[in-house]
Amino acid sequence: MGRTFEYTIKVTNISKNLVLEDVRVHQSTTEAFSIEKSEPKTDSGDSGKTSWSLPKLKPGESRQISVSALSDKEGVEAGCL
């Protein structure tokens, strides 16, 4: 509690011939969880939801989102993407 932790989100275009454009990744969060920083940076979003934009993913391409977050309360955060 009160300590920063890090995690990575991997996003992959599993298609063989389709380029994905304007890909959005959403993560639901609780009030006990806050994102301190990420790369790429988060988009501004609604309360309880964080999102990232990836402009383009080529077939078979993967991108990573590196996140540094803080838990404000004890317990389990069952984040959902």
Protein Blocks (a to p, Z undefined) as FASTA:
>chain_A
ZZacddddddddfbfkbccehiacdddddfkbccfbdcdddddddehiacdddfbacehi
acddddddddfbgcdddddZZ
